[in-house]
């Protein structure tokens, strides 16, 4: 917004050069008229100069050009006290001011009661070159010639209409210092308040605290706001070195958002590929699809970059009567933002609370995010389509704690708590670009095993808490349509472990088709060719056998012998009583007798699918299609 003010004020502020170079009223009027003649659409209602008082004035300045207009009630110029008007051009302008400025751009209307520019200098030749219609250089680039000690705006109101929404922003005490070569060494805003009126989505209002920025490139800011870029890969340039916002608040009928502090370092930018006005109007249109809206917003993000963005003490409240929800984040940061590519996102001390429970997370992080898939506005062919999900390298979470509160009509014991030490998802990165995979890890999911709870069966076995860890390593090849579960493991403290590996074929993206018939057909085509299972007992089977014996009113030895008999005789009979079935029963009986470990391998060279399970007449007939080997206590 500061850059647009500079653009709007440049015409009248640097007219001071003409006033300074004019030794009397006639010369000033002549120079001002020459400028008006050279600038299309520029008119003055009145021009006056009083050299003996050191003041020049333009009344009723109007400038209309390409759908935009600028009106200023009065512009005044005064040289430094130590220099007369005729010589002031050599030393620089003392002060220029404008009252009641209105700038209309088609999308927004800017209203400024007063703007004061101190210490500016520009020759009349430079002024004419700045507004010369034959000059093909963009206006934003021509502003590099402007130099000033400061620009001050006590108050500026900006009203923008997009679709059904009307946004009004009020900026207080804008001050730009050390303006040279189109850059401001420092920019400050005492505060910003705003309101959003929209009958479709509801009204909202809010405010920013003090805003401070260093090394602001006003020319680049003007280009970003008013121009478009021709080259998609045009490099970003530094927009400002640092920015600090002391607080933010947004409130509406649906809820409130508060941020204690926002900071950013080395913010870069470039002009958008599409004019902001067109993009903003398209986003606001109700007919714009979600995918198209995401693409437009992603294009906006693509125009900017930053080394570091940080927000502290974030609070988000959702107002839903009895189901009011609050999310708080102690600190959130984004590192190395380059348009849709983000090196890392971190959030610390997250708390999500509502009447039904509370969830807290010590840290949540994302690595290697790429939002470019979201820029595709086409409808994805399937639910896993690349244009429906951002790419990432890692998602990690530490110290997750949850407490679920029972509902009013439920018993108090139905409430539960749980904790997770760490949870992470990492993308597998094989050399073959046609393959993709995931590594998922869960460390120490713990929960009480009290009576009446979710894990009451474990409580009956004598466990006080569940302590479970898990790993998943899976790779999918689109070219071969093969899915390999290299490892899926469960490890329970004082229980034991389970590890599974498997190989599937005919796994295609049609499984995620939007067409249910296509998805069902794809599921029926999936074949499992290999399954390996390995179990290590560390107490779970012994305790389960003890509970079984108690329920059947038997001794543990009696229950064990009964299970051994079932494994030796009943299981093989159900499976056709062939040699593989008897070998499986024998291995299982050996494990039941002394449960240490058990391994099972099933191979199906031709593959087994859902159709085989649907049409098989007996388990024995299915076993004939599979090569099964089993072993115990090895």
C-alpha positions in Angstrom: 0.0 0.0 0.0 2.9 2.3 0.7 4.2 1.9 -2.9 0.8 2.8 -4.4 0.8 6.0 -2.3 4.3 6.8 -3.6 3.0 6.2 -7.2 0.0 8.3 -6.6 1.9 11.1 -4.9 4.9 11.2 -7.3 3.2 13.4 -9.8 2.5 16.2 -7.4 5.4 15.8 -5.0 8.1 16.1 -7.6 6.4 19.0 -9.3 8.3 20.8 -6.5 11.3 20.7 -8.8 9.5 22.9 -11.3 8.4 25.3 -8.5 11.9 25.5 -7.2 13.5 26.3 -10.6 10.9 29.1 -11.2 12.1 32.4 -9.9 8.7 34.0 -10.1 5.0 33.2 -10.4 5.1 33.3 -14.2 7.9 30.8 -14.5 6.2 28.4 -12.1 2.9 28.5 -13.9 4.7 28.0 -17.3 6.6 25.0 -16.0 3.5 23.4 -14.4 1.5 23.9 -17.6 4.3 22.3 -19.6 4.1 19.2 -17.3 0.3 19.0 -17.7 0.7 19.3 -21.5 3.1 16.3 -21.5 1.1 14.1 -19.3 -2.1 12.6 -20.7 -5.2 13.3 -18.7 -3.5 15.7 -16.2 -5.3 19.0 -15.4 -5.0 21.7 -12.8 -7.9 24.0 -11.6 -5.5 26.6 -10.5 -1.7 27.4 -10.2 -0.2 30.1 -7.9 3.3 31.0 -6.7 4.5 33.6 -4.2 8.3 33.6 -4.4 8.6 36.3 -1.7 6.8 33.9 0.7 8.7 30.8 -0.5 5.5 28.9 -1.4 4.0 27.5 -4.6 0.5 25.9 -4.9 -1.6 23.8 -7.3 -5.3 23.5 -6.7 -7.7 20.9 -8.1 -5.2 18.4 -9.6 -6.9 15.7 -11.6 -5.2 12.9 -13.5 -7.2 10.2 -15.4 -5.4 7.4 -17.2 -6.3 3.8 -18.2 -9.2 3.2 -15.9 -7.6 5.0 -12.9 -8.0 8.5 -11.6 -6.2 10.7 -9.1 -7.8 13.9 -7.5 -5.9 16.2 -5.1 -7.6 19.3 -3.6 -4.4 21.2 -3.0 -0.7 20.6 -3.5 1.8 23.0 -1.8 5.6 23.3 -2.2 8.1 25.1 0.0 12.0 25.2 -0.4 14.4 24.9 2.5 14.7 28.0 4.6 18.4 28.7 3.6 17.7 28.6 -0.1 15.7 30.8 -2.4 13.3 29.3 -4.8 15.6 29.7 -7.8 18.5 27.9 -6.2 16.6 25.3 -4.3 16.7 22.8 -7.1 20.4 22.4 -6.5 20.0 21.7 -2.8 16.8 19.8 -2.7 13.1 20.6 -1.9 12.3 21.6 1.6 8.7 20.3 1.8 5.7 19.3 -0.4 2.3 18.4 0.9 -1.1 17.4 -0.6 -4.5 17.6 1.0 -7.6 15.5 0.3 -6.1 12.9 -2.1 -8.4 10.3 -3.7 -6.9 7.6 -6.0 -9.3 5.2 -7.8 -7.8 2.1 -9.5 -10.9 0.2 -10.5 -10.4 -2.4 -7.8 -9.7 -0.1 -4.9 -10.2 3.5 -3.7 -7.5 5.2 -1.7 -8.3 8.3 0.4 -5.6 10.4 2.1 -6.4 13.5 4.1 -2.8 14.7 4.0 0.5 13.6 2.7 3.8 15.4 3.5 7.1 14.8 1.5 10.3 16.3 3.0 13.7 16.8 1.2 12.8 15.7 -2.3 14.6 16.9 -5.4 14.2 16.3 -9.1 15.0 18.5 -12.1 12.3 19.6 -14.4 13.9 17.6 -17.2 13.8 14.5 -15.0 10.1 15.3 -14.1 9.2 15.5 -17.8 11.0 12.3 -18.5 9.2 10.6 -15.6 5.8 11.3 -17.2 6.8 11.3 -20.9 4.2 9.1 -22.7 6.9 8.2 -25.2 9.0 6.7 -22.4 8.6 2.9 -22.7 10.1 2.2 -19.3 7.5 1.2 -16.7 6.4 4.0 -14.4 7.5 2.0 -11.4 11.1 1.9 -12.7 11.1 5.6 -13.4 10.5 6.3 -9.7 14.1 5.3 -9.0 15.0 8.9 -9.7 12.9 10.1 -6.7 14.9 11.0 -3.5 13.4 12.2 -0.2 14.2 12.4 3.4 10.7 11.2 4.4 7.1 10.7 3.4 4.4 11.0 6.1 0.7 10.1 5.9 -1.2 10.6 9.1 -4.1 8.4 7.9 -5.0 6.5 4.7 -8.2 4.6 4.0 -8.4 1.9 1.3 -11.7 0.5 0.2 -11.7 -2.6 -2.0 -14.7 -4.5 -3.6 -14.4 -8.0 -4.8 -17.5 -10.0 -5.6 -20.0 -9.4 -2.8 -17.4 -8.4 -0.3 -16.3 -4.9 0.7 -13.0 -4.5 2.5 -12.0 -1.3 4.3 -8.5 -0.8 5.7 -7.5 2.3 7.7 -3.7 2.9 8.1 -2.5 5.3 10.8 0.7 7.3 10.9 2.5 5.9 7.9 6.1 7.1 7.8 8.8 6.3 5.1 12.4 7.5 5.9 15.5 7.7 3.8 14.1 7.3 0.4 16.7 7.0 -2.3 16.9 5.2 -5.6 13.4 3.9 -5.2 14.0 2.3 -1.8 13.1 3.4 1.8 15.6 2.6 4.5 12.7 2.4 7.0 8.9 2.2 6.9 6.6 2.3 9.9 2.8 2.2 10.4 1.5 2.9 13.9 -1.5 0.6 13.4 -4.0 -0.8 10.9 -7.7 -1.5 11.4 -10.0 -3.2 8.9 -13.5 -4.4 8.3 -14.9 -6.9 5.8 -18.6 -6.7 4.9 -19.9 -9.7 3.0 -23.6 -10.8 3.0 -22.6 -14.2 1.6 -19.9 -15.3 4.1 -20.6 -12.9 7.0 -18.9 -9.7 8.4 -15.6 -9.5 10.1 -13.2 -6.9 11.5 -9.7 -6.8 12.9 -6.5 -4.9 13.4 -2.7 -5.0 13.1 -0.4 -3.5 15.7 2.6 -1.4 14.9 4.3 -2.5 11.6 8.0 -1.8 11.0 10.0 -2.7 7.9 13.6 -2.2 6.9 15.1 -1.6 3.4 11.8 -1.5 1.5 12.0 -1.6 -2.3 9.2 0.8 -3.2 9.7 0.3 -7.0 9.4 -3.5 -6.7 6.4 -3.1 -4.5 4.8 -0.9 -7.1 5.6 -3.4 -9.9 4.1 -6.3 -7.8 0.9 -4.3 -7.3 0.4 -2.8 -10.7 2.2 -5.0 -13.3 2.5 -8.6 -14.5 5.5 -10.5 -15.4 6.1 -12.1 -18.8 8.5 -14.9 -17.8 7.2 -17.6 -15.5 10.6 -18.2 -14.1 11.5 -14.5 -13.5 13.8 -14.4 -10.4 12.5 -12.9 -7.2 14.2 -9.8 -5.8 14.4 -8.6 -2.2 11.2 -6.6 -1.3 12.4 -5.8 2.2 15.0 -7.0 4.5 12.9 -7.5 7.6 9.3 -6.8 8.9 7.9 -6.9 12.4 4.1 -6.7 13.2 3.3 -6.3 16.8 0.0 -8.2 17.0 -2.9 -9.2 14.8 -6.6 -9.7 15.5 -9.5 -11.0 13.3 -13.0 -11.5 14.5 -16.3 -12.5 13.0 -19.5 -14.4 13.7 -17.7 -17.8 13.2 -14.7 -17.1 15.5 -11.6 -15.2 16.2 -7.9 -15.3 15.4 -5.2 -13.6 17.4 -1.4 -13.5 16.9 0.9 -11.9 19.4 3.7 -11.1 16.9 4.6 -11.7 13.3 8.1 -11.3 11.9 9.7 -12.0 8.5 13.3 -11.9 7.3 14.6 -11.2 3.7 11.2 -11.2 2.0 11.5 -11.4 -1.8 8.9 -10.9 -4.5 8.0 -10.5 -8.2 5.1 -9.3 -10.2 2.3 -11.9 -10.7 1.5 -13.7 -14.0 -2.1 -12.5 -13.8 -3.3 -9.1 -12.6 -4.3 -9.1 -8.9 -7.6 -7.5 -9.8 -8.6 -10.4 -12.1 -7.4 -13.0 -9.6 -9.2 -11.4 -6.6 -12.4 -11.1 -8.5 -12.2 -14.8 -9.6 -11.5 -16.0 -6.1 -14.6 -14.1 -4.8 -16.9 -15.5 -7.4 -19.2 -18.2 -6.0 -19.0 -20.1 -9.2 -15.2 -20.6 -8.8 -14.5 -24.2 -8.0 -12.4 -25.2 -5.0 -9.6 -26.4 -7.2 -9.6 -23.2 -9.2 -9.6 -21.1 -6.0 -6.6 -23.1 -4.7 -4.8 -22.5 -8.0 -5.4 -18.7 -7.8 -4.2 -18.6 -4.1 -1.2 -20.7 -5.0 -0.3 -18.3 -7.8 -0.4 -15.4 -5.3 1.9 -17.3 -2.9 4.2 -18.0 -5.9 5.0 -14.3 -6.2 6.8 -14.1 -2.8 9.5 -15.8 -0.8 11.2 -15.4 2.6 14.1 -16.8 4.5 12.0 -17.0 7.7 8.4 -16.3 8.8 7.5 -16.6 12.5 4.3 -16.1 14.4 4.0 -16.4 18.2 1.1 -17.0 20.6 -1.5 -17.9 18.0 -5.1 -18.4 19.2 -8.0 -19.5 17.1 -11.5 -19.7 18.5 -14.5 -21.3 16.7 -17.9 -20.2 17.9 -20.3 -23.1 17.7 -22.4 -22.6 20.8 -22.0 -25.7 23.0 -19.2 -27.1 20.8 -16.9 -24.1 21.0 -13.4 -25.1 19.9 -10.1 -23.4 20.6 -6.7 -24.0 19.0 -3.5 -22.4 20.4 0.0 -22.5 19.0 2.9 -21.2 21.1 5.2 -20.6 18.1 5.0 -21.3 14.3 7.6 -20.7 11.7 8.2 -21.2 8.0 11.8 -21.5 6.8 13.1 -20.8 3.2 9.7 -20.1 1.6 10.1 -19.8 -2.2 6.7 -19.5 -3.7 5.0 -22.9 -3.5 8.2 -24.6 -2.2 8.8 -24.6 1.6 11.9 -26.0 3.1 10.3 -26.4 6.6 7.3 -25.6 8.7 7.4 -26.0 12.5 4.8 -25.5 15.2 5.4 -25.8 18.9 3.1 -26.3 21.9 -0.2 -26.9 20.0 -3.4 -27.3 22.0 -6.7 -28.3 20.5 -9.6 -28.1 23.1 -13.3 -28.5 23.0 -15.9 -29.7 25.4 -15.5 -33.3 24.3 -11.7 -33.4 25.0 -8.3 -31.9 24.6 -5.3 -32.8 22.4 -1.9 -31.3 22.8 1.3 -31.6 20.7 4.7 -30.5 21.8 6.0 -30.1 18.2 4.7 -30.6 14.7 7.0 -30.2 11.6 6.9 -30.5 7.8 9.9 -30.8 5.6 10.3 -30.4 1.9 6.8 -29.1 1.1 5.9 -28.4 -2.5 2.5 -26.8 -3.1 2.8 -26.8 -6.9 0.4 -29.7 -7.4 -2.3 -27.4 -5.9 -1.8 -24.9 -8.7 -3.5 -27.2 -11.2 -7.1 -26.1 -11.5 -8.2 -29.2 -13.5 -10.3 -31.8 -11.7 -8.2 -34.7 -10.6 -9.0 -38.1 -12.4 -8.8 -39.9 -9.0 -8.7 -39.2 -5.3 -4.9 -39.6 -5.2 -4.3 -37.3 -8.2 -1.2 -35.2 -7.9 -3.2 -32.0 -8.2 -5.1 -32.8 -5.0 -2.2 -33.1 -2.6 1.0 -31.2 -1.8 4.2 -33.1 -2.0 6.4 -33.5 1.1 9.5 -35.2 2.4 8.6 -35.6 6.1 5.8 -34.9 8.6 6.8 -35.4 12.2 4.9 -35.0 15.5 6.3 -35.4 19.1 4.6 -35.6 22.5 1.0 -36.0 21.4 -1.3 -36.2 24.4 -5.1 -36.7 24.3 -7.9 -36.6 26.8 -11.4 -37.5 25.7 -14.2 -36.4 28.0 -17.3 -38.7 28.2 -20.5 -37.4 26.9 -23.3 -36.4 29.3 -25.3 -39.6 28.7 -22.2 -41.9 29.0 -20.6 -43.4 32.1 -17.7 -41.4 33.5 -15.4 -44.4 32.9 -15.9 -44.1 29.1 -13.5 -41.2 29.0 -9.9 -42.1 28.0 -6.4 -40.7 27.7 -3.5 -41.5 25.4 0.0 -40.4 24.6 2.3 -40.7 21.6 6.0 -40.1 22.0 6.6 -39.6 18.2 4.8 -40.1 15.0 6.4 -39.5 11.5 5.7 -40.1 7.8 8.6 -39.9 5.4 8.6 -40.2 1.6 10.7 -43.1 0.4 13.1 -41.8 -2.3 14.1 -44.6 -4.6 16.3 -43.9 -7.6 13.5 -44.9 -9.9 11.3 -41.8 -10.3 8.4 -44.0 -11.4 8.3 -45.5 -7.9 7.0 -43.9 -4.7 6.7 -45.0 -1.1 6.2 -44.1 2.5 8.0 -44.9 5.8 5.6 -44.5 8.7 6.8 -44.8 12.3 4.8 -44.7 15.6 6.8 -44.6 18.8 5.2 -45.5 22.1 1.5 -45.1 21.8 0.5 -45.5 25.4 -2.9 -45.6 27.0 -4.3 -46.9 30.4 -5.9 -50.4 30.2 -8.4 -49.7 33.0 -11.7 -51.6 33.4 -14.4 -50.3 31.2 -12.1 -48.5 28.8 -11.2 -49.2 25.2 -8.5 -51.6 26.2 -10.4 -53.4 29.0 -9.5 -56.8 27.5 -5.8 -56.0 28.2 -6.8 -55.1 31.8 -8.3 -58.5 32.2 -4.9 -60.0 31.3 -3.2 -58.0 34.0 -1.9 -55.1 31.9 -2.1 -51.6 33.4 -1.1 -49.7 30.3 -0.8 -50.4 26.6 2.6 -49.4 25.1 2.7 -49.9 21.4 5.2 -49.0 18.7 4.8 -49.6 14.9 6.7 -49.3 11.6 5.5 -49.4 8.0 7.7 -49.4 4.9 5.8 -49.5 1.6 6.8 -49.0 -2.0 4.5 -48.8 -5.1 5.6 -48.9 -8.7 3.2 -47.3 -11.2 5.0 -48.9 -14.1 4.7 -52.5 -12.8 1.5 -51.9 -10.7 3.3 -53.7 -7.8 2.9 -52.8 -4.2 5.5 -54.1 -1.7 5.0 -53.9 2.0 8.7 -54.3 3.0 7.8 -54.2 6.6 4.8 -53.7 8.8 5.5 -54.2 12.5 3.8 -54.0 15.9 5.8 -54.1 19.1 4.1 -54.1 22.5 5.9 -53.7 25.7 5.7 -56.9 27.8 3.6 -58.4 24.9 5.8 -59.3 22.0 6.0 -58.3 18.3 4.5 -58.9 14.9 6.2 -58.3 11.6 4.5 -58.7 8.2 5.9 -58.4 4.7 3.8 -58.8 1.6 3.8 -58.5 -2.2 0.8 -57.3 -4.3 0.3 -57.0 -8.0 -2.3 -55.2 -10.2 -2.3 -52.3 -7.9 -3.3 -49.2 -10.0 -4.5 -45.7 -9.5 -8.0 -46.9 -10.4 -8.3 -48.0 -6.8 -8.8 -44.3 -6.0 -11.1 -43.6 -8.9 -14.0 -41.2 -8.4 -16.2 -43.7 -10.1 -17.2 -46.4 -7.6 -17.6 -49.1 -10.3 -14.1 -48.5 -11.6 -12.7 -48.5 -8.0 -14.5 -51.8 -7.2 -13.2 -53.4 -10.4 -9.7 -52.4 -9.6 -10.0 -53.8 -6.1 -11.1 -57.2 -7.5 -8.1 -57.2 -9.8 -5.5 -56.8 -6.9 -3.6 -60.1 -6.3 -1.5 -61.0 -3.3 1.5 -63.1 -4.3 3.5 -63.3 -1.1 2.9 -63.0 2.7 5.5 -63.5 5.4 4.5 -63.3 9.1 6.7 -63.6 12.1 5.5 -63.4 15.8 7.7 -63.0 18.9 6.0 -63.7 22.2 7.0 -61.7 25.3 4.1 -62.5 27.5 0.9 -61.7 25.6 0.1 -65.3 24.6 0.7 -66.6 28.2 -1.7 -64.0 29.7 -4.3 -64.6 27.0 -4.2 -68.3 27.7 -4.6 -67.7 31.4 -7.7 -65.5 30.7 -9.1 -68.3 28.4 -8.6 -70.9 31.1 -10.4 -68.8 33.6 -13.4 -68.1 31.3 -13.6 -71.8 30.5 -13.1 -72.8 34.1 -10.1 -74.8 33.3 -6.5 -74.9 34.4 -3.9 -73.3 32.2 -2.4 -76.7 31.3 -5.9 -78.0 30.4 -6.6 -75.0 28.2 -3.2 -75.4 26.5 -3.8 -79.1 25.7 -7.1 -78.2 24.3 -5.6 -75.6 21.9 -2.8 -78.0 20.9 -5.4 -80.6 20.0 -7.3 -78.1 17.9 -4.1 -77.1 16.1 -3.0 -80.7 15.5 -6.4 -82.2 14.4 -9.1 -79.6 13.8 -7.1 -77.1 11.7 -5.6 -79.6 9.2 -9.1 -81.2 8.8 -10.6 -77.8 7.9 -7.8 -77.2 5.4 -8.2 -80.5 3.6 -5.8 -82.6 5.7 -3.1 -82.4 3.1 0.6 -82.5 4.0 1.0 -78.6 4.1 -2.1 -78.3 6.3 -0.7 -80.9 8.8 2.7 -79.2 8.8 1.0 -75.9 9.6 -1.0 -77.4 12.4 2.1 -79.1 13.8 4.1 -75.8 13.9 1.2 -74.0 15.5 0.9 -76.7 18.1 4.6 -76.4 18.9 4.2 -72.7 19.4 1.2 -73.1 21.7 3.1 -75.7 23.8 6.0 -73.2 24.4 5.1 -69.8 22.9 8.4 -68.2 21.9 8.2 -67.4 18.2 6.2 -68.4 15.1 6.8 -67.9 11.4 4.5 -68.4 8.4 5.3 -67.9 4.7 2.6 -68.1 2.0 3.5 -68.0 -1.7 1.0 -67.7 -4.6 2.9 -67.5 -7.9 -0.3 -66.8 -9.8 -1.7 -64.5 -7.1 -4.8 -64.8 -4.9 -7.5 -62.1 -5.2 -10.9 -61.3 -4.0 -12.5 -63.4 -6.7 -10.7 -66.5 -5.4 -12.0 -65.9 -1.9 -15.6 -65.3 -3.2 -15.8 -68.5 -5.3 -13.7 -71.0 -3.4 -15.8 -73.8 -2.0 -13.5 -75.0 0.8 -10.5 -73.6 2.6 -8.6 -76.7 1.5 -9.3 -75.8 -2.2 -7.8 -72.3 -1.5 -4.7 -73.9 0.2 -3.9 -75.8 -3.0 -3.2 -72.5 -4.8 -0.7 -71.5 -2.1 2.7 -72.8 -1.0 2.6 -72.6 2.8 5.5 -73.2 5.2 5.5 -72.6 8.9 8.0 -73.0 11.8 8.0 -72.4 15.6 10.5 -71.6 18.3 13.5 -71.3 16.0 
